[in-house]
Amino acid sequence: MCKGACCWKGDYGAPLSRTEADALVEHRDQLIEMLPDHSAERLRRTESAPYYKDMKSQGTQLHPDGACVYMTRTPEGYARCMLETYHAEDESIPDKPQSCYLYPIRVRQDLQNGLDILEYDKWDICDAACAKGERDGMPLYAFARKGLEKKYGAAFYQELHQHYLSWKDQ
């Protein structure tokens, strides 16, 4: 089962689109008021959407221990995105980043034709969730359904699902 370890492990924040980065900067003061003290203090002292040179992208801000400043944990130890929670209550607040909704799928652009390439970002922190998905018959794209539909639309997801079913039946 996915516990969201990607939210508290790693060297870089979640990749952000330009629009997402701008929204975090624009709503910085509002988010500082809403976040728990340790995350609010981190944002007061740092950038909202720093540029990560090795990632070649802006990303969410991290605590020194690698945890995202927008993450909290449930009593059971699962990661919970406060941006997603706040956005559900007030749509003017930035939503959880697209890259988080999609993870462990990463999107990169083919430089020759401009098309998106969807790739599985294999990381051992996902092994237990992937094993459960395999046991339960849930392909990776189904796990990332919400992210795929947010980025590409429900019709794209349905077409992907139909291709999977055709492939599976062969």
C-alpha positions in Angstrom: 0.0 0.0 0.0 1.3 3.5 -0.9 2.1 5.5 2.2 3.4 8.5 0.4 7.1 8.1 1.2 8.0 10.2 -1.8 6.6 13.1 0.2 9.2 12.8 2.9 12.2 11.2 1.1 14.3 12.5 -1.7 16.7 15.3 -2.6 14.3 17.5 -4.5 10.8 18.8 -4.1 7.9 17.7 -6.3 8.4 19.1 -9.8 6.2 22.1 -10.5 4.9 23.6 -13.7 5.5 27.3 -14.2 1.8 27.9 -13.3 2.0 25.8 -10.1 5.2 27.6 -9.0 3.7 31.0 -9.6 0.6 30.0 -7.6 2.7 28.9 -4.6 4.6 32.2 -4.7 1.4 34.2 -5.1 -0.3 32.4 -2.2 2.8 32.2 0.0 1.5 34.5 2.8 -1.9 32.8 2.9 -0.2 29.3 3.0 2.1 30.4 5.8 -0.9 31.3 7.9 -2.5 27.9 7.3 0.5 25.6 7.6 1.7 24.0 10.9 4.3 26.1 12.6 7.4 24.1 11.5 6.3 24.3 7.8 5.3 28.0 8.1 8.6 28.9 9.6 10.5 27.0 6.8 8.6 29.0 4.2 9.2 32.3 5.9 13.0 31.6 5.7 13.1 30.1 2.2 11.6 30.2 -1.3 8.2 28.8 -2.0 9.2 27.1 -5.2 13.0 26.8 -5.4 14.8 25.9 -8.6 16.5 22.5 -8.3 19.5 22.6 -10.7 19.9 18.8 -11.0 16.2 18.3 -11.5 16.2 21.3 -14.0 12.9 22.4 -12.6 11.2 24.4 -9.8 9.9 22.2 -7.0 8.1 22.3 -3.7 10.2 23.5 -0.7 11.6 20.8 1.6 12.5 20.6 5.2 16.1 19.8 5.9 15.1 16.2 6.5 13.7 15.9 3.0 10.0 16.2 3.9 7.8 18.4 1.8 6.7 21.5 3.6 3.1 20.9 2.5 3.0 17.3 3.9 1.5 16.2 7.1 1.0 12.6 8.3 -2.1 10.8 9.4 -2.1 9.0 12.8 -1.4 5.8 10.8 1.8 7.3 9.3 0.5 8.0 5.8 1.5 11.2 4.0 -1.2 13.7 3.4 -0.9 16.8 1.2 -2.1 19.9 2.9 -2.4 21.7 -0.5 -4.9 19.1 -1.6 -6.8 19.4 1.7 -6.9 23.2 1.6 -7.8 23.3 -2.1 -10.8 20.9 -1.5 -12.0 23.5 1.1 -11.2 26.6 -1.0 -10.5 26.3 -4.7 -8.6 29.6 -4.7 -5.8 27.9 -2.9 -3.2 26.0 -5.1 -3.9 22.3 -5.5 -1.5 19.5 -4.9 1.1 19.5 -7.8 0.3 17.6 -10.9 3.6 15.6 -10.5 2.4 14.4 -7.1 -1.0 13.2 -8.4 0.9 11.3 -11.2 3.7 9.8 -9.1 5.4 7.3 -9.7 4.6 8.3 -13.3 6.9 11.1 -14.5 6.2 13.1 -17.6 8.9 14.3 -19.9 8.6 15.9 -23.3 10.0 14.4 -26.5 12.2 17.3 -27.9 11.7 16.2 -31.5 7.9 16.1 -31.6 6.8 17.8 -28.4 4.7 14.9 -27.2 4.6 13.8 -23.6 6.3 10.6 -22.6 5.0 8.9 -19.5 7.6 6.9 -17.7 7.6 4.8 -14.5 10.0 6.3 -12.0 11.2 3.1 -10.3 12.2 3.8 -6.7 12.4 1.1 -4.0 10.0 3.1 -1.7 7.2 2.1 -4.1 8.0 -1.6 -4.1 5.4 -2.6 -1.4 2.6 -0.6 -3.2 3.6 -2.0 -6.6 3.5 -5.5 -5.2 0.1 -4.9 -3.7 -1.1 -3.5 -7.0 0.2 -6.6 -8.8 -1.6 -8.9 -6.3 -4.8 -6.9 -6.6 -4.6 -6.7 -10.4 -4.3 -2.9 -10.4 -2.0 -1.7 -13.1 0.2 1.4 -12.4 -1.9 3.7 -14.6 -5.0 2.8 -12.6 -3.3 3.9 -9.4 -2.5 7.2 -11.0 -5.9 7.6 -12.5 -6.7 10.9 -10.8 -3.5 12.5 -12.0 -3.9 11.2 -15.5 -7.5 12.5 -15.7 -6.5 15.9 -14.3 -3.6 16.2 -16.8 -5.1 14.6 -19.9 -8.8 14.2 -19.3 -11.2 11.3 -18.7 -11.4 10.4 -22.4 -7.6 9.9 -22.4 -7.8 7.7 -19.4 -10.6 5.6 -20.9 -8.7 5.1 -24.1 -5.6 4.1 -22.1 -7.7 1.6 -20.1 -9.2 0.1 -23.3 -5.7 -0.3 -24.8 -4.6 -2.1 -21.6 -7.6 -4.4 -21.7 -6.9 -5.3 -25.3 -3.3 -5.9 -24.5 -4.1 -8.0 -21.4 -6.5 -10.2 -23.5 -3.9 -11.1 -26.0 
